[in-house]
Amino acid sequence: MQAGRTLLVHGAAGSVGFIAVQLAVARGITVVGTAGEHDIERVTALGATAVRYGDGWAERVTAAAPRGVDFVFDASGGRARRLRHPRR
C-alpha cells in the first residue's frame, strides 16, 4: 500500500486493528475504520474516519469513502459483507 490509497479496517479499535490504523496513517494512507459506538472517538483520534458497526455499516463506509476503498483488513474475526465500490 502506498500514500493516497484508502484502507478499510474492520475492528479498528481492537489490538491488531489499532496498530494497523496507526501504521497506515503514518504511511499517508486514508483509513476508514469500523468500531463499536464506544470506540468511535478512539479510532478518530488515530487519524482514521470511524464508522459504527451495526445495521447500515456498509452504507456508512460508502459515505466515508465515496470513491471506494483500495484494500480491506479484517481484524474483527467476523465475516464482512462484500462492498461494491466504483473503481478509482
Biopython code that builds the backbone (N, CA, C, O; Angstrom):
import numpy as np
from Bio.PDB.StructureBuilder import StructureBuilder

atoms = [
    (1, "MET", "N", (0.845, -1.168, 0.000)),
    (1, "MET", "CA", (0.000, 0.000, 0.000)),
    (1, "MET", "C", (0.891, 1.232, 0.000)),
    (1, "MET", "O", (1.999, 1.237, 0.537)),
    (2, "GLN", "N", (0.371, 2.250, -0.611)),
    (2, "GLN", "CA", (1.134, 3.487, -0.673)),
    (2, "GLN", "C", (0.257, 4.684, -0.350)),
    (2, "GLN", "O", (-0.971, 4.596, -0.371)),
    (3, "ALA", "N", (0.890, 5.781, -0.056)),
    (3, "ALA", "CA", (0.172, 7.009, 0.282)),
    (3, "ALA", "C", (-0.852, 7.329, -0.795)),
    (3, "ALA", "O", (-0.627, 7.094, -1.982)),
    (4, "GLY", "N", (-1.976, 7.867, -0.357)),
    (4, "GLY", "CA", (-3.028, 8.240, -1.292)),
    (4, "GLY", "C", (-4.070, 7.156, -1.517)),
    (4, "GLY", "O", (-5.117, 7.414, -2.110)),
    (5, "ARG", "N", (-3.794, 5.955, -1.051)),
    (5, "ARG", "CA", (-4.757, 4.852, -1.177)),
    (5, "ARG", "C", (-5.688, 4.872, 0.029)),
    (5, "ARG", "O", (-5.443, 5.575, 1.010)),
    (6, "THR", "N", (-6.766, 4.084, -0.061)),
    (6, "THR", "CA", (-7.740, 4.033, 1.037)),
    (6, "THR", "C", (-7.847, 2.605, 1.555)),
    (6, "THR", "O", (-7.998, 1.655, 0.786)),
    (7, "LEU", "N", (-7.766, 2.477, 2.868)),
    (7, "LEU", "CA", (-7.821, 1.186, 3.542)),
    (7, "LEU", "C", (-9.023, 1.159, 4.473)),
    (7, "LEU", "O", (-9.234, 2.093, 5.247)),
    (8, "LEU", "N", (-9.798, 0.108, 4.403)),
    (8, "LEU", "CA", (-10.880, -0.140, 5.344)),
    (8, "LEU", "C", (-10.379, -1.145, 6.369)),
    (8, "LEU", "O", (-9.954, -2.243, 6.010)),
    (9, "VAL", "N", (-10.429, -0.770, 7.655)),
    (9, "VAL", "CA", (-10.007, -1.672, 8.731)),
    (9, "VAL", "C", (-11.234, -2.036, 9.550)),
    (9, "VAL", "O", (-11.798, -1.188, 10.242)),
    (10, "HIS", "N", (-11.646, -3.294, 9.475)),
    (10, "HIS", "CA", (-12.726, -3.790, 10.336)),
    (10, "HIS", "C", (-12.116, -4.125, 11.688)),
    (10, "HIS", "O", (-11.083, -4.791, 11.760)),
    (11, "GLY", "N", (-12.744, -3.670, 12.749)),
    (11, "GLY", "CA", (-12.206, -3.909, 14.081)),
    (11, "GLY", "C", (-11.066, -2.958, 14.397)),
    (11, "GLY", "O", (-10.074, -3.350, 15.011)),
    (12, "ALA", "N", (-11.208, -1.705, 13.976)),
    (12, "ALA", "CA", (-10.130, -0.723, 14.096)),
    (12, "ALA", "C", (-9.761, -0.384, 15.540)),
    (12, "ALA", "O", (-8.661, 0.113, 15.785)),
    (13, "ALA", "N", (-10.638, -0.637, 16.491)),
    (13, "ALA", "CA", (-10.350, -0.294, 17.886)),
    (13, "ALA", "C", (-9.723, -1.453, 18.663)),
    (13, "ALA", "O", (-9.279, -1.265, 19.796)),
    (14, "GLY", "N", (-9.682, -2.630, 18.075)),
    (14, "GLY", "CA", (-9.068, -3.773, 18.747)),
    (14, "GLY", "C", (-7.550, -3.704, 18.667)),
    (14, "GLY", "O", (-7.002, -2.830, 17.995)),
    (15, "SER", "N", (-6.885, -4.595, 19.330)),
    (15, "SER", "CA", (-5.412, -4.571, 19.403)),
    (15, "SER", "C", (-4.753, -4.558, 18.026)),
    (15, "SER", "O", (-3.938, -3.679, 17.744)),
    (16, "VAL", "N", (-5.087, -5.504, 17.180)),
    (16, "VAL", "CA", (-4.465, -5.604, 15.860)),
    (16, "VAL", "C", (-4.950, -4.484, 14.944)),
    (16, "VAL", "O", (-4.152, -3.880, 14.228)),
    (17, "GLY", "N", (-6.241, -4.206, 14.963)),
    (17, "GLY", "CA", (-6.779, -3.136, 14.129)),
    (17, "GLY", "C", (-6.217, -1.782, 14.500)),
    (17, "GLY", "O", (-5.954, -0.954, 13.629)),
    (18, "PHE", "N", (-6.031, -1.552, 15.790)),
    (18, "PHE", "CA", (-5.487, -0.297, 16.296)),
    (18, "PHE", "C", (-4.084, -0.056, 15.732)),
    (18, "PHE", "O", (-3.757, 1.056, 15.317)),
    (19, "ILE", "N", (-3.271, -1.093, 15.720)),
    (19, "ILE", "CA", (-1.918, -0.989, 15.168)),
    (19, "ILE", "C", (-1.966, -0.806, 13.659)),
    (19, "ILE", "O", (-1.197, -0.018, 13.109)),
    (20, "ALA", "N", (-2.856, -1.520, 12.983)),
    (20, "ALA", "CA", (-2.989, -1.383, 11.533)),
    (20, "ALA", "C", (-3.352, 0.046, 11.153)),
    (20, "ALA", "O", (-2.813, 0.595, 10.192)),
    (21, "VAL", "N", (-4.267, 0.645, 11.906)),
    (21, "VAL", "CA", (-4.653, 2.039, 11.639)),
    (21, "VAL", "C", (-3.440, 2.951, 11.818)),
    (21, "VAL", "O", (-3.171, 3.791, 10.958)),
    (22, "GLN", "N", (-2.717, 2.802, 12.900)),
    (22, "GLN", "CA", (-1.555, 3.656, 13.164)),
    (22, "GLN", "C", (-0.504, 3.539, 12.058)),
    (22, "GLN", "O", (0.020, 4.549, 11.589)),
    (23, "LEU", "N", (-0.200, 2.323, 11.647)),
    (23, "LEU", "CA", (0.800, 2.119, 10.598)),
    (23, "LEU", "C", (0.359, 2.725, 9.270)),
    (23, "LEU", "O", (1.149, 3.364, 8.576)),
    (24, "ALA", "N", (-0.907, 2.519, 8.925)),
    (24, "ALA", "CA", (-1.418, 3.038, 7.658)),
    (24, "ALA", "C", (-1.433, 4.564, 7.645)),
    (24, "ALA", "O", (-0.997, 5.182, 6.674)),
    (25, "VAL", "N", (-1.927, 5.167, 8.709)),
    (25, "VAL", "CA", (-1.976, 6.628, 8.787)),
    (25, "VAL", "C", (-0.556, 7.200, 8.699)),
    (25, "VAL", "O", (-0.338, 8.210, 8.029)),
    (26, "ALA", "N", (0.395, 6.571, 9.359)),
    (26, "ALA", "CA", (1.787, 7.035, 9.318)),
    (26, "ALA", "C", (2.363, 6.987, 7.910)),
    (26, "ALA", "O", (3.285, 7.737, 7.588)),
    (27, "ARG", "N", (1.822, 6.104, 7.064)),
    (27, "ARG", "CA", (2.301, 5.979, 5.681)),
    (27, "ARG", "C", (1.527, 6.859, 4.719)),
    (27, "ARG", "O", (1.769, 6.817, 3.513)),
    (28, "GLY", "N", (0.592, 7.660, 5.237)),
    (28, "GLY", "CA", (-0.171, 8.557, 4.375)),
    (28, "GLY", "C", (-1.355, 7.906, 3.703)),
    (28, "GLY", "O", (-1.878, 8.422, 2.715)),
    (29, "ILE", "N", (-1.782, 6.776, 4.234)),
    (29, "ILE", "CA", (-2.932, 6.054, 3.687)),
    (29, "ILE", "C", (-4.190, 6.565, 4.381)),
    (29, "ILE", "O", (-4.205, 6.732, 5.601)),
    (30, "THR", "N", (-5.230, 6.808, 3.615)),
    (30, "THR", "CA", (-6.516, 7.207, 4.181)),
    (30, "THR", "C", (-7.153, 5.965, 4.782)),
    (30, "THR", "O", (-7.250, 4.933, 4.118)),
    (31, "VAL", "N", (-7.589, 6.056, 6.032)),
    (31, "VAL", "CA", (-8.139, 4.896, 6.724)),
    (31, "VAL", "C", (-9.581, 5.156, 7.137)),
    (31, "VAL", "O", (-9.900, 6.190, 7.724)),
    (32, "VAL", "N", (-10.438, 4.203, 6.819)),
    (32, "VAL", "CA", (-11.802, 4.147, 7.336)),
    (32, "VAL", "C", (-11.820, 2.940, 8.257)),
    (32, "VAL", "O", (-11.492, 1.829, 7.839)),
    (33, "GLY", "N", (-12.202, 3.154, 9.510)),
    (33, "GLY", "CA", (-12.174, 2.064, 10.478)),
    (33, "GLY", "C", (-13.531, 1.820, 11.099)),
    (33, "GLY", "O", (-14.189, 2.758, 11.550)),
    (34, "THR", "N", (-13.959, 0.564, 11.128)),
    (34, "THR", "CA", (-15.211, 0.224, 11.782)),
    (34, "THR", "C", (-14.941, -0.052, 13.254)),
    (34, "THR", "O", (-13.916, -0.623, 13.626)),
    (35, "ALA", "N", (-15.901, 0.375, 14.085)),
    (35, "ALA", "CA", (-15.740, 0.217, 15.534)),
    (35, "ALA", "C", (-17.097, 0.290, 16.207)),
    (35, "ALA", "O", (-18.076, 0.749, 15.620)),
    (36, "GLY", "N", (-17.138, -0.168, 17.441)),
    (36, "GLY", "CA", (-18.344, -0.032, 18.244)),
    (36, "GLY", "C", (-18.551, 1.425, 18.624)),
    (36, "GLY", "O", (-17.615, 2.224, 18.598)),
    (37, "GLU", "N", (-19.772, 1.757, 18.971)),
    (37, "GLU", "CA", (-20.130, 3.136, 19.325)),
    (37, "GLU", "C", (-19.183, 3.720, 20.376)),
    (37, "GLU", "O", (-18.785, 4.880, 20.271)),
    (38, "HIS", "N", (-18.824, 2.933, 21.377)),
    (38, "HIS", "CA", (-17.977, 3.419, 22.458)),
    (38, "HIS", "C", (-16.516, 3.625, 22.055)),
    (38, "HIS", "O", (-15.746, 4.196, 22.828)),
    (39, "ASP", "N", (-16.118, 3.171, 20.859)),
    (39, "ASP", "CA", (-14.733, 3.307, 20.399)),
    (39, "ASP", "C", (-14.549, 4.292, 19.247)),
    (39, "ASP", "O", (-13.439, 4.444, 18.737)),
    (40, "ILE", "N", (-15.611, 4.953, 18.837)),
    (40, "ILE", "CA", (-15.541, 5.868, 17.684)),
    (40, "ILE", "C", (-14.498, 6.960, 17.920)),
    (40, "ILE", "O", (-13.669, 7.214, 17.047)),
    (41, "GLU", "N", (-14.527, 7.602, 19.073)),
    (41, "GLU", "CA", (-13.571, 8.685, 19.347)),
    (41, "GLU", "C", (-12.132, 8.175, 19.365)),
    (41, "GLU", "O", (-11.219, 8.868, 18.914)),
    (42, "ARG", "N", (-11.935, 6.984, 19.876)),
    (42, "ARG", "CA", (-10.589, 6.396, 19.948)),
    (42, "ARG", "C", (-10.018, 6.190, 18.546)),
    (42, "ARG", "O", (-8.848, 6.486, 18.303)),
    (43, "VAL", "N", (-10.829, 5.692, 17.638)),
    (43, "VAL", "CA", (-10.384, 5.444, 16.262)),
    (43, "VAL", "C", (-10.165, 6.772, 15.538)),
    (43, "VAL", "O", (-9.191, 6.923, 14.801)),
    (44, "THR", "N", (-11.049, 7.715, 15.739)),
    (44, "THR", "CA", (-10.915, 9.030, 15.107)),
    (44, "THR", "C", (-9.634, 9.723, 15.583)),
    (44, "THR", "O", (-8.965, 10.395, 14.798)),
    (45, "ALA", "N", (-9.293, 9.562, 16.854)),
    (45, "ALA", "CA", (-8.094, 10.194, 17.405)),
    (45, "ALA", "C", (-6.817, 9.692, 16.736)),
    (45, "ALA", "O", (-5.789, 10.370, 16.765)),
    (46, "LEU", "N", (-6.883, 8.519, 16.142)),
    (46, "LEU", "CA", (-5.714, 7.972, 15.435)),
    (46, "LEU", "C", (-5.542, 8.566, 14.046)),
    (46, "LEU", "O", (-4.509, 8.373, 13.406)),
    (47, "GLY", "N", (-6.563, 9.296, 13.578)),
    (47, "GLY", "CA", (-6.489, 9.886, 12.242)),
    (47, "GLY", "C", (-7.333, 9.167, 11.214)),
    (47, "GLY", "O", (-7.272, 9.488, 10.028)),
    (48, "ALA", "N", (-8.118, 8.202, 11.651)),
    (48, "ALA", "CA", (-8.998, 7.460, 10.747)),
    (48, "ALA", "C", (-10.391, 8.082, 10.746)),
    (48, "ALA", "O", (-10.758, 8.814, 11.665)),
    (49, "THR", "N", (-11.150, 7.783, 9.717)),
    (49, "THR", "CA", (-12.567, 8.102, 9.714)),
    (49, "THR", "C", (-13.267, 6.897, 10.308)),
    (49, "THR", "O", (-13.243, 5.813, 9.725)),
    (50, "ALA", "N", (-13.889, 7.076, 11.458)),
    (50, "ALA", "CA", (-14.525, 5.955, 12.150)),
    (50, "ALA", "C", (-15.980, 5.827, 11.735)),
    (50, "ALA", "O", (-16.694, 6.823, 11.621)),
    (51, "VAL", "N", (-16.411, 4.599, 11.510)),
    (51, "VAL", "CA", (-17.814, 4.306, 11.238)),
    (51, "VAL", "C", (-18.276, 3.230, 12.209)),
    (51, "VAL", "O", (-17.532, 2.311, 12.551)),
    (52, "ARG", "N", (-19.510, 3.369, 12.640)),
    (52, "ARG", "CA", (-20.078, 2.484, 13.647)),
    (52, "ARG", "C", (-20.511, 1.158, 13.043)),
    (52, "ARG", "O", (-21.094, 1.107, 11.959)),
    (53, "TYR", "N", (-20.208, 0.071, 13.779)),
    (53, "TYR", "CA", (-20.739, -1.242, 13.428)),
    (53, "TYR", "C", (-22.260, -1.219, 13.508)),
    (53, "TYR", "O", (-22.851, -0.256, 13.996)),
    (54, "GLY", "N", (-22.872, -2.263, 13.034)),
    (54, "GLY", "CA", (-24.313, -2.413, 13.171)),
    (54, "GLY", "C", (-25.023, -2.203, 11.850)),
    (54, "GLY", "O", (-24.395, -1.981, 10.815)),
    (55, "ASP", "N", (-26.330, -2.276, 11.903)),
    (55, "ASP", "CA", (-27.128, -2.103, 10.695)),
    (55, "ASP", "C", (-26.727, -0.820, 9.984)),
    (55, "ASP", "O", (-26.609, 0.239, 10.601)),
    (56, "GLY", "N", (-26.521, -0.931, 8.687)),
    (56, "GLY", "CA", (-26.174, 0.227, 7.884)),
    (56, "GLY", "C", (-24.693, 0.543, 7.820)),
    (56, "GLY", "O", (-24.305, 1.576, 7.274)),
    (57, "TRP", "N", (-23.850, -0.339, 8.374)),
    (57, "TRP", "CA", (-22.416, -0.036, 8.376)),
    (57, "TRP", "C", (-21.853, 0.097, 6.968)),
    (57, "TRP", "O", (-20.999, 0.950, 6.725)),
    (58, "ALA", "N", (-22.314, -0.728, 6.042)),
    (58, "ALA", "CA", (-21.790, -0.659, 4.672)),
    (58, "ALA", "C", (-22.117, 0.686, 4.035)),
    (58, "ALA", "O", (-21.297, 1.254, 3.313)),
    (59, "GLU", "N", (-23.303, 1.187, 4.302)),
    (59, "GLU", "CA", (-23.688, 2.494, 3.770)),
    (59, "GLU", "C", (-22.840, 3.600, 4.393)),
    (59, "GLU", "O", (-22.498, 4.572, 3.720)),
    (60, "ARG", "N", (-22.502, 3.458, 5.665)),
    (60, "ARG", "CA", (-21.649, 4.451, 6.320)),
    (60, "ARG", "C", (-20.231, 4.416, 5.754)),
    (60, "ARG", "O", (-19.594, 5.460, 5.609)),
    (61, "VAL", "N", (-19.740, 3.234, 5.438)),
    (61, "VAL", "CA", (-18.415, 3.129, 4.811)),
    (61, "VAL", "C", (-18.450, 3.784, 3.432)),
    (61, "VAL", "O", (-17.530, 4.515, 3.065)),
    (62, "THR", "N", (-19.497, 3.525, 2.681)),
    (62, "THR", "CA", (-19.631, 4.123, 1.354)),
    (62, "THR", "C", (-19.687, 5.646, 1.449)),
    (62, "THR", "O", (-19.100, 6.340, 0.618)),
    (63, "ALA", "N", (-20.381, 6.166, 2.446)),
    (63, "ALA", "CA", (-20.451, 7.621, 2.634)),
    (63, "ALA", "C", (-19.082, 8.187, 3.023)),
    (63, "ALA", "O", (-18.729, 9.291, 2.607)),
    (64, "ALA", "N", (-18.318, 7.447, 3.810)),
    (64, "ALA", "CA", (-16.999, 7.900, 4.250)),
    (64, "ALA", "C", (-15.952, 7.808, 3.142)),
    (64, "ALA", "O", (-14.989, 8.574, 3.126)),
    (65, "ALA", "N", (-16.145, 6.867, 2.219)),
    (65, "ALA", "CA", (-15.196, 6.660, 1.113)),
    (65, "ALA", "C", (-15.983, 6.512, -0.185)),
    (65, "ALA", "O", (-16.049, 5.417, -0.743)),
    (66, "PRO", "N", (-16.582, 7.605, -0.676)),
    (66, "PRO", "CA", (-17.454, 7.519, -1.853)),
    (66, "PRO", "C", (-16.764, 7.019, -3.125)),
    (66, "PRO", "O", (-17.425, 6.541, -4.047)),
    (67, "ARG", "N", (-15.439, 7.132, -3.170)),
    (67, "ARG", "CA", (-14.701, 6.621, -4.338)),
    (67, "ARG", "C", (-14.277, 5.175, -4.138)),
    (67, "ARG", "O", (-13.612, 4.588, -4.992)),
    (68, "GLY", "N", (-14.662, 4.612, -3.018)),
    (68, "GLY", "CA", (-14.339, 3.217, -2.733)),
    (68, "GLY", "C", (-13.082, 3.070, -1.895)),
    (68, "GLY", "O", (-12.391, 4.047, -1.603)),
    (69, "VAL", "N", (-12.800, 1.843, -1.515)),
    (69, "VAL", "CA", (-11.588, 1.529, -0.766)),
    (69, "VAL", "C", (-10.709, 0.644, -1.635)),
    (69, "VAL", "O", (-11.200, -0.142, -2.445)),
    (70, "ASP", "N", (-9.418, 0.784, -1.454)),
    (70, "ASP", "CA", (-8.470, 0.001, -2.249)),
    (70, "ASP", "C", (-8.138, -1.337, -1.599)),
    (70, "ASP", "O", (-7.868, -2.326, -2.280)),
    (71, "PHE", "N", (-8.163, -1.347, -0.259)),
    (71, "PHE", "CA", (-7.811, -2.545, 0.483)),
    (71, "PHE", "C", (-8.724, -2.688, 1.689)),
    (71, "PHE", "O", (-9.240, -1.704, 2.219)),
    (72, "VAL", "N", (-8.912, -3.936, 2.114)),
    (72, "VAL", "CA", (-9.696, -4.215, 3.322)),
    (72, "VAL", "C", (-8.863, -5.110, 4.225)),
    (72, "VAL", "O", (-8.312, -6.120, 3.786)),
    (73, "PHE", "N", (-8.780, -4.724, 5.490)),
    (73, "PHE", "CA", (-8.099, -5.529, 6.503)),
    (73, "PHE", "C", (-9.134, -5.853, 7.568)),
    (73, "PHE", "O", (-9.659, -4.950, 8.219)),
    (74, "ASP", "N", (-9.428, -7.123, 7.749)),
    (74, "ASP", "CA", (-10.451, -7.534, 8.707)),
    (74, "ASP", "C", (-9.803, -8.059, 9.978)),
    (74, "ASP", "O", (-9.379, -9.213, 10.047)),
    (75, "ALA", "N", (-9.733, -7.188, 10.986)),
    (75, "ALA", "CA", (-9.176, -7.582, 12.275)),
    (75, "ALA", "C", (-10.265, -7.975, 13.261)),
    (75, "ALA", "O", (-9.985, -8.262, 14.425)),
    (76, "SER", "N", (-11.510, -7.987, 12.791)),
    (76, "SER", "CA", (-12.626, -8.271, 13.697)),
    (76, "SER", "C", (-12.854, -9.760, 13.902)),
    (76, "SER", "O", (-13.461, -10.164, 14.893)),
    (77, "GLY", "N", (-12.376, -10.572, 12.981)),
    (77, "GLY", "CA", (-12.564, -12.008, 13.090)),
    (77, "GLY", "C", (-13.940, -12.465, 12.631)),
    (77, "GLY", "O", (-14.246, -13.657, 12.663)),
    (78, "GLY", "N", (-14.763, -11.525, 12.207)),
    (78, "GLY", "CA", (-16.099, -11.855, 11.723)),
    (78, "GLY", "C", (-16.131, -11.919, 10.211)),
    (78, "GLY", "O", (-15.114, -11.746, 9.539)),
    (79, "ARG", "N", (-17.307, -12.168, 9.699)),
    (79, "ARG", "CA", (-17.467, -12.212, 8.250)),
    (79, "ARG", "C", (-17.940, -10.848, 7.787)),
    (79, "ARG", "O", (-19.011, -10.390, 8.187)),
    (80, "ALA", "N", (-17.162, -10.207, 6.962)),
    (80, "ALA", "CA", (-17.518, -8.891, 6.425)),
    (80, "ALA", "C", (-18.331, -9.065, 5.146)),
    (80, "ALA", "O", (-18.031, -9.916, 4.308)),
    (81, "ARG", "N", (-19.355, -8.248, 5.019)),
    (81, "ARG", "CA", (-20.173, -8.267, 3.822)),
    (81, "ARG", "C", (-19.404, -7.617, 2.689)),
    (81, "ARG", "O", (-18.707, -6.623, 2.894)),
    (82, "ARG", "N", (-19.524, -8.163, 1.521)),
    (82, "ARG", "CA", (-18.804, -7.621, 0.370)),
    (82, "ARG", "C", (-19.386, -6.265, -0.013)),
    (82, "ARG", "O", (-20.600, -6.096, -0.134)),
    (83, "LEU", "N", (-18.489, -5.314, -0.197)),
    (83, "LEU", "CA", (-18.889, -3.980, -0.614)),
    (83, "LEU", "C", (-18.552, -3.783, -2.070)),
    (83, "LEU", "O", (-17.490, -4.207, -2.527)),
    (84, "ARG", "N", (-19.424, -3.158, -2.789)),
    (84, "ARG", "CA", (-19.146, -2.834, -4.186)),
    (84, "ARG", "C", (-18.982, -1.342, -4.299)),
    (84, "ARG", "O", (-19.910, -0.573, -4.047)),
    (85, "HIS", "N", (-17.787, -0.946, -4.680)),
    (85, "HIS", "CA", (-17.484, 0.464, -4.841)),
    (85, "HIS", "C", (-16.981, 0.684, -6.260)),
    (85, "HIS", "O", (-16.388, -0.209, -6.863)),
    (86, "PRO", "N", (-17.223, 1.884, -6.789)),
    (86, "PRO", "CA", (-16.648, 2.183, -8.112)),
    (86, "PRO", "C", (-15.125, 2.235, -8.018)),
    (86, "PRO", "O", (-14.569, 2.653, -7.001)),
    (87, "ARG", "N", (-14.480, 1.822, -9.054)),
    (87, "ARG", "CA", (-13.012, 1.864, -9.074)),
    (87, "ARG", "C", (-12.556, 3.292, -9.241)),
    (87, "ARG", "O", (-13.255, 4.120, -9.825)),
    (88, "ARG", "N", (-11.386, 3.571, -8.727)),
    (88, "ARG", "CA", (-10.793, 4.904, -8.897)),
    (88, "ARG", "C", (-10.238, 5.050, -10.282)),
    (88, "ARG", "O", (-9.697, 6.101, -10.623)),
]
sb = StructureBuilder()
sb.init_structure("model")
sb.init_model(0)
sb.init_chain("A")
sb.init_seg("    ")
for serial, (resi, resn, name, xyz) in enumerate(atoms, 1):
    if name == "N":
        sb.init_residue(resn, " ", resi, " ")
    sb.init_atom(name, np.array(xyz, "f"), 0.0, 1.0, " ", f" {name:<3s}", serial, name[0])
structure = sb.get_structure()
